[in-house]
Amino acid sequence: MTTTTIAGHEVEVNEEGFLTQPDQWSEDLAPELAKLIGIDPLTDKHWELIRFLRTDHAAMGETATLRRVSTQTGTAVKDLFVLFPGKPAKKMAYVSGLPKPKGCV
Amino acid sequence: MTSPIVPSFDAPESEGRKLAIICSKGNLDMAYPGLILANAALGEGIETHLFFTFWGFDIINKATMGDLKFSFVGNTAMHLPGSSMGIHHMLGALPGATAGATAFMKKQIAALDVPEVPEFLELLSGSGCHMWACRMSADMNHLTEEDLYEGVEGIISASDFIEITDGAQLLFI
């Protein structure tokens, strides 16, 4: 396991750079992670999604897919692509300190 | 101080990647692979084009898209889901077999929280998928854009599609 330091926080990451320990994440780390992947600043809408992902992961034991985020939060898929451009599902998971989603859809 | 390890979401080597999928079949089990792969590609930020042709037209025809069927006639590898117990494919020709097999497959798909075809098209559309209808198929079926799912950008010829997908990786389903 590799560790890396992000804004003074030492966290464990996998070979891609995703955090591997969800409990090493905290709300003050999210803006730092977001900045590293070019999302700055985090808006209320970003936060709503991040908090959903955290709660859902805690309840379900896995990261929500893009479709699940969309249907459960009532956010249009199109808007998810605006908030987290390019690869929304992976970027949301990264900023939320979670593994990338495993589901196909 | 060393820089942190960060996923390379916007790596330049994947920039400009383009995927084209030709959907030529209208059976339920042949519609999903194209839709799922398109969704996966879009989620990776890849420009994705779908071309619906021949029976694949049923996927975007408003009259048929919600009612695609699964038949196992001709599938000599048919077996019960989750079991190695074979089912003779000709049993699929019995009355009610297609309806039963379709209902069962739809249930399995829904259990995985994968949407039905019309909602799946909405998901793809929202993700920026380019959808094209085949001119010849439209003419053969006497269908116009009015009859097709709204997210379809146009009815185009095969050569238009080839032109649009210049440089794309291509899948024929």
Interface residues (C-beta under 8 A of the other chain):
Chain A: T2 T4 T5 I6 V13 E16 G17 F18 L36 I37 G38 L66 R67 R68 S70 A76 V77 K78 F81 P85 G86 K87 P88 A89 K90 K91 Y94 G103 C104 V105
Chain B: M1 T2 P4 I5 V6 P7 S8 F9 D10 I36 N39 A40 G43 E44 G45 L112 D113 V114 P115 F120 L123 G126 S127 G128
